[in-house]
Amino acid sequence: MGYWKKHPRPDGQVTLEKLNALGWQIEDPPEHYTLKCPCGSHMSQLQLAPSDPKHFEERLGWARRLNCKHEKD
């Protein structure tokens, strides 16, 4: 598990762990988790209580489609 506060929903926690494995930086929420890509060019949010049942799948799919790598060199 990463360094962030545990997500209140199990499917949200799994999504955070998968994003962390892809190299994404995860910041703790006041209202949502902030997700920052490895290259530093992209950012998104992961909701604590999304109204869309596919929110977690969509965030993970979006991150995978970016195929972001560390590009700061």
N, CA, C and O atoms as a GROMACS GRO file, in nm:
protein
  292
    1MET      N    1   0.084  -0.119   0.000
    1MET     CA    2   0.000   0.000   0.000
    1MET      C    3   0.088   0.124   0.000
    1MET      O    4   0.199   0.123   0.054
    2GLY      N    5   0.038   0.230  -0.060
    2GLY     CA    6   0.113   0.354  -0.069
    2GLY      C    7   0.105   0.436   0.058
    2GLY      O    8   0.068   0.386   0.164
    3TYR      N    9   0.140   0.561   0.046
    3TYR     CA   10   0.153   0.653   0.158
    3TYR      C   11   0.028   0.736   0.181
    3TYR      O   12   0.028   0.821   0.271
    4TRP      N   13  -0.077   0.716   0.106
    4TRP     CA   14  -0.198   0.796   0.116
    4TRP      C   15  -0.294   0.734   0.218
    4TRP      O   16  -0.278   0.620   0.261
    5LYS      N   17  -0.395   0.814   0.256
    5LYS     CA   18  -0.500   0.764   0.345
    5LYS      C   19  -0.582   0.661   0.269
    5LYS      O   20  -0.606   0.675   0.149
    6LYS      N   21  -0.625   0.558   0.338
    6LYS     CA   22  -0.703   0.452   0.277
    6LYS      C   23  -0.834   0.507   0.220
    6LYS      O   24  -0.902   0.587   0.285
    7HIS      N   25  -0.868   0.464   0.098
    7HIS     CA   26  -0.992   0.505   0.036
    7HIS      C   27  -1.108   0.436   0.107
    7HIS      O   28  -1.096   0.320   0.144
    8PRO      N   29  -1.221   0.507   0.127
    8PRO     CA   30  -1.333   0.447   0.198
    8PRO      C   31  -1.401   0.332   0.124
    8PRO      O   32  -1.473   0.252   0.186
    9ARG      N   33  -1.380   0.322  -0.007
    9ARG     CA   34  -1.440   0.213  -0.084
    9ARG      C   35  -1.331   0.118  -0.132
    9ARG      O   36  -1.226   0.163  -0.177
   10PRO      N   37  -1.354  -0.013  -0.123
   10PRO     CA   38  -1.252  -0.110  -0.165
   10PRO      C   39  -1.210  -0.095  -0.312
   10PRO      O   40  -1.091  -0.107  -0.342
   11ASP      N   41  -1.305  -0.068  -0.402
   11ASP     CA   42  -1.268  -0.051  -0.543
   11ASP      C   43  -1.187   0.076  -0.565
   11ASP      O   44  -1.104   0.081  -0.656
   12GLY      N   45  -1.209   0.177  -0.484
   12GLY     CA   46  -1.128   0.299  -0.491
   12GLY      C   47  -0.987   0.273  -0.442
   12GLY      O   48  -0.891   0.326  -0.500
   13GLN      N   49  -0.972   0.194  -0.338
   13GLN     CA   50  -0.840   0.160  -0.285
   13GLN      C   51  -0.760   0.080  -0.388
   13GLN      O   52  -0.640   0.103  -0.405
   14VAL      N   53  -0.825  -0.015  -0.454
   14VAL     CA   54  -0.757  -0.095  -0.558
   14VAL      C   55  -0.710  -0.004  -0.671
   14VAL      O   56  -0.599  -0.022  -0.722
   15THR      N   57  -0.792   0.091  -0.710
   15THR     CA   58  -0.754   0.185  -0.816
   15THR      C   59  -0.632   0.266  -0.774
   15THR      O   60  -0.540   0.284  -0.854
   16LEU      N   61  -0.630   0.316  -0.651
   16LEU     CA   62  -0.514   0.392  -0.602
   16LEU      C   63  -0.388   0.307  -0.604
   16LEU      O   64  -0.282   0.355  -0.643
   17GLU      N   65  -0.398   0.182  -0.564
   17GLU     CA   66  -0.282   0.094  -0.563
   17GLU      C   67  -0.230   0.067  -0.705
   17GLU      O   68  -0.109   0.062  -0.727
   18LYS      N   69  -0.321   0.052  -0.800
   18LYS     CA   70  -0.280   0.029  -0.939
   18LYS      C   71  -0.215   0.155  -0.997
   18LYS      O   72  -0.116   0.146  -1.070
   19LEU      N   73  -0.270   0.272  -0.967
   19LEU     CA   74  -0.210   0.397  -1.014
   19LEU      C   75  -0.071   0.416  -0.954
   19LEU      O   76   0.021   0.459  -1.022
   20ASN      N   77  -0.056   0.383  -0.827
   20ASN     CA   78   0.073   0.393  -0.761
   20ASN      C   79   0.175   0.300  -0.829
   20ASN      O   80   0.290   0.338  -0.848
   21ALA      N   81   0.132   0.181  -0.865
   21ALA     CA   82   0.220   0.086  -0.934
   21ALA      C   83   0.263   0.138  -1.071
   21ALA      O   84   0.370   0.103  -1.120
   22LEU      N   85   0.180   0.222  -1.133
   22LEU     CA   86   0.213   0.282  -1.262
   22LEU      C   87   0.304   0.404  -1.246
   22LEU      O   88   0.347   0.462  -1.346
   23GLY      N   89   0.333   0.444  -1.123
   23GLY     CA   90   0.423   0.556  -1.098
   23GLY      C   91   0.354   0.688  -1.070
   23GLY      O   92   0.421   0.791  -1.060
   24TRP      N   93   0.223   0.688  -1.057
   24TRP     CA   94   0.151   0.811  -1.031
   24TRP      C   95   0.167   0.853  -0.886
   24TRP      O   96   0.168   0.769  -0.796
   25GLN      N   97   0.180   0.984  -0.862
   25GLN     CA   98   0.186   1.039  -0.728
   25GLN      C   99   0.044   1.064  -0.681
   25GLN      O  100  -0.038   1.119  -0.756
   26ILE      N  101   0.014   1.025  -0.558
   26ILE     CA  102  -0.121   1.038  -0.504
   26ILE      C  103  -0.116   1.126  -0.380
   26ILE      O  104  -0.042   1.099  -0.286
   27GLU      N  105  -0.198   1.233  -0.382
   27GLU     CA  106  -0.204   1.324  -0.268
   27GLU      C  107  -0.336   1.302  -0.193
   27GLU      O  108  -0.440   1.282  -0.255
   28ASP      N  109  -0.329   1.307  -0.060
   28ASP     CA  110  -0.446   1.283   0.025
   28ASP      C  111  -0.557   1.384   0.001
   28ASP      O  112  -0.533   1.498  -0.040
   29PRO      N  113  -0.679   1.340   0.027
   29PRO     CA  114  -0.795   1.425  -0.002
   29PRO      C  115  -0.841   1.512   0.113
   29PRO      O  116  -0.834   1.472   0.229
   30PRO      N  117  -0.888   1.632   0.079
   30PRO     CA  118  -0.988   1.692   0.165
   30PRO      C  119  -1.125   1.650   0.108
   30PRO      O  120  -1.216   1.615   0.182
   31GLU      N  121  -1.138   1.656  -0.027
   31GLU     CA  122  -1.262   1.618  -0.094
   31GLU      C  123  -1.240   1.511  -0.200
   31GLU      O  124  -1.333   1.439  -0.236
   32HIS      N  125  -1.117   1.499  -0.250
   32HIS     CA  126  -1.082   1.400  -0.352
   32HIS      C  127  -0.931   1.377  -0.348
   32HIS      O  128  -0.856   1.458  -0.293
   33TYR      N  129  -0.888   1.267  -0.406
   33TYR     CA  130  -0.744   1.240  -0.419
   33TYR      C  131  -0.695   1.312  -0.544
   33TYR      O  132  -0.763   1.313  -0.646
   34THR      N  133  -0.577   1.373  -0.536
   34THR     CA  134  -0.516   1.435  -0.652
   34THR      C  135  -0.413   1.338  -0.707
   34THR      O  136  -0.327   1.289  -0.634
   35LEU      N  137  -0.422   1.311  -0.836
   35LEU     CA  138  -0.333   1.218  -0.905
   35LEU      C  139  -0.242   1.296  -0.998
   35LEU      O  140  -0.290   1.374  -1.080
   36LYS      N  141  -0.111   1.274  -0.986
   36LYS     CA  142  -0.014   1.342  -1.072
   36LYS      C  143   0.070   1.238  -1.143
   36LYS      O  144   0.121   1.145  -1.081
   37CYS      N  145   0.084   1.255  -1.275
   37CYS     CA  146   0.154   1.156  -1.356
   37CYS      C  147   0.306   1.162  -1.332
   37CYS      O  148   0.358   1.260  -1.280
   38PRO      N  149   0.376   1.055  -1.371
   38PRO     CA  150   0.521   1.050  -1.352
   38PRO      C  151   0.597   1.161  -1.426
   38PRO      O  152   0.700   1.207  -1.378
   39CYS      N  153   0.548   1.204  -1.543
   39CYS     CA  154   0.621   1.304  -1.620
   39CYS      C  155   0.590   1.446  -1.572
   39CYS      O  156   0.661   1.541  -1.608
   40GLY      N  157   0.486   1.462  -1.492
   40GLY     CA  158   0.452   1.593  -1.439
   40GLY      C  159   0.363   1.677  -1.528
   40GLY      O  160   0.336   1.793  -1.496
   41SER      N  161   0.317   1.623  -1.640
   41SER     CA  162   0.236   1.699  -1.735
   41SER      C  163   0.086   1.681  -1.718
   41SER      O  164   0.008   1.760  -1.772
   42HIS      N  165   0.044   1.580  -1.644
   42HIS     CA  166  -0.098   1.548  -1.633
   42HIS      C  167  -0.140   1.538  -1.488
   42HIS      O  168  -0.062   1.500  -1.401
   43MET      N  169  -0.266   1.575  -1.463
   43MET     CA  170  -0.319   1.569  -1.328
   43MET      C  171  -0.469   1.539  -1.338
   43MET      O  172  -0.535   1.579  -1.433
   44SER      N  173  -0.519   1.468  -1.238
   44SER     CA  174  -0.661   1.437  -1.234
   44SER      C  175  -0.702   1.419  -1.088
   44SER      O  176  -0.619   1.429  -0.998
   45GLN      N  177  -0.830   1.394  -1.066
   45GLN     CA  178  -0.881   1.370  -0.932
   45GLN      C  179  -0.954   1.236  -0.928
   45GLN      O  180  -1.015   1.193  -1.026
   46LEU      N  181  -0.946   1.172  -0.811
   46LEU     CA  182  -1.022   1.050  -0.785
   46LEU      C  183  -1.117   1.083  -0.671
   46LEU      O  184  -1.074   1.118  -0.561
   47GLN      N  185  -1.245   1.072  -0.697
   47GLN     CA  186  -1.347   1.111  -0.600
   47GLN      C  187  -1.355   1.013  -0.483
   47GLN      O  188  -1.322   0.895  -0.496
   48LEU      N  189  -1.398   1.063  -0.370
   48LEU     CA  190  -1.420   0.978  -0.252
   48LEU      C  191  -1.553   0.904  -0.263
   48LEU      O  192  -1.562   0.786  -0.228
   49ALA      N  193  -1.655   0.972  -0.313
   49ALA     CA  194  -1.787   0.912  -0.326
   49ALA      C  195  -1.846   0.951  -0.463
   49ALA      O  196  -1.934   1.036  -0.470
   50PRO      N  197  -1.797   0.889  -0.569
   50PRO     CA  198  -1.844   0.928  -0.702
   50PRO      C  199  -1.988   0.886  -0.728
   50PRO      O  200  -2.034   0.783  -0.678
   51SER      N  201  -2.058   0.965  -0.807
   51SER     CA  202  -2.195   0.930  -0.846
   51SER      C  203  -2.193   0.834  -0.965
   51SER      O  204  -2.287   0.757  -0.985
   52ASP      N  205  -2.086   0.838  -1.043
   52ASP     CA  206  -2.070   0.748  -1.158
   52ASP      C  207  -2.012   0.615  -1.111
   52ASP      O  208  -1.902   0.613  -1.056
   53PRO      N  209  -2.083   0.504  -1.131
   53PRO     CA  210  -2.032   0.375  -1.084
   53PRO      C  211  -1.904   0.329  -1.155
   53PRO      O  212  -1.834   0.240  -1.107
   54LYS      N  213  -1.872   0.389  -1.269
   54LYS     CA  214  -1.752   0.352  -1.343
   54LYS      C  215  -1.637   0.451  -1.325
   54LYS      O  216  -1.539   0.446  -1.398
   55HIS      N  217  -1.649   0.540  -1.229
   55HIS     CA  218  -1.549   0.646  -1.208
   55HIS      C  219  -1.409   0.588  -1.188
   55HIS      O  220  -1.313   0.637  -1.248
   56PHE      N  221  -1.395   0.486  -1.104
   56PHE     CA  222  -1.264   0.431  -1.075
   56PHE      C  223  -1.203   0.365  -1.198
   56PHE      O  224  -1.085   0.383  -1.227
   57GLU      N  225  -1.284   0.288  -1.271
   57GLU     CA  226  -1.236   0.225  -1.394
   57GLU      C  227  -1.195   0.328  -1.497
   57GLU      O  228  -1.094   0.310  -1.566
   58GLU      N  229  -1.270   0.436  -1.508
   58GLU     CA  230  -1.241   0.540  -1.607
   58GLU      C  231  -1.111   0.613  -1.573
   58GLU      O  232  -1.032   0.642  -1.663
   59ARG      N  233  -1.087   0.644  -1.447
   59ARG     CA  234  -0.962   0.711  -1.408
   59ARG      C  235  -0.842   0.621  -1.437
   59ARG      O  236  -0.740   0.669  -1.488
   60LEU      N  237  -0.853   0.494  -1.405
   60LEU     CA  238  -0.743   0.402  -1.430
   60LEU      C  239  -0.719   0.385  -1.579
   60LEU      O  240  -0.604   0.385  -1.623
   61GLY      N  241  -0.824   0.372  -1.657
   61GLY     CA  242  -0.810   0.361  -1.802
   61GLY      C  243  -0.748   0.485  -1.863
   61GLY      O  244  -0.664   0.475  -1.952
   62TRP      N  245  -0.788   0.602  -1.815
   62TRP     CA  246  -0.732   0.728  -1.863
   62TRP      C  247  -0.582   0.733  -1.837
   62TRP      O  248  -0.504   0.769  -1.925
   63ALA      N  249  -0.542   0.695  -1.715
   63ALA     CA  250  -0.400   0.697  -1.679
   63ALA      C  251  -0.320   0.599  -1.765
   63ALA      O  252  -0.209   0.630  -1.807
   64ARG      N  253  -0.374   0.483  -1.790
   64ARG     CA  254  -0.304   0.383  -1.872
   64ARG      C  255  -0.292   0.428  -2.016
   64ARG      O  256  -0.190   0.402  -2.080
   65ARG      N  257  -0.394   0.494  -2.070
   65ARG     CA  258  -0.389   0.542  -2.208
   65ARG      C  259  -0.283   0.649  -2.228
   65ARG      O  260  -0.226   0.661  -2.337
   66LEU      N  261  -0.255   0.727  -2.124
   66LEU     CA  262  -0.152   0.831  -2.135
   66LEU      C  263  -0.014   0.771  -2.153
   66LEU      O  264   0.073   0.830  -2.218
   67ASN      N  265   0.007   0.652  -2.095
   67ASN     CA  266   0.136   0.583  -2.104
   67ASN      C  267   0.248   0.677  -2.064
   67ASN      O  268   0.351   0.683  -2.132
   68CYS      N  269   0.229   0.750  -1.956
   68CYS     CA  270   0.323   0.849  -1.908
   68CYS      C  271   0.447   0.784  -1.846
   68CYS      O  272   0.437   0.688  -1.770
   69LYS      N  273   0.561   0.837  -1.879
   69LYS     CA  274   0.688   0.791  -1.822
   69LYS      C  275   0.758   0.909  -1.759
   69LYS      O  276   0.720   1.024  -1.781
   70HIS      N  277   0.861   0.881  -1.679
   70HIS     CA  278   0.941   0.988  -1.621
   70HIS      C  279   1.015   1.059  -1.734
   70HIS      O  280   1.102   0.999  -1.799
   71GLU      N  281   0.982   1.185  -1.758
   71GLU     CA  282   1.042   1.260  -1.869
   71GLU      C  283   1.116   1.385  -1.819
   71GLU      O  284   1.145   1.474  -1.898
   72LYS      N  285   1.145   1.392  -1.691
   72LYS     CA  286   1.205   1.513  -1.635
   72LYS      C  287   1.355   1.522  -1.659
   72LYS      O  288   1.416   1.622  -1.621
   73ASP      N  289   1.417   1.423  -1.720
   73ASP     CA  290   1.563   1.423  -1.738
   73ASP      C  291   1.609   1.522  -1.841
   73ASP      O  292   1.729   1.532  -1.866
   0.00000   0.00000   0.00000
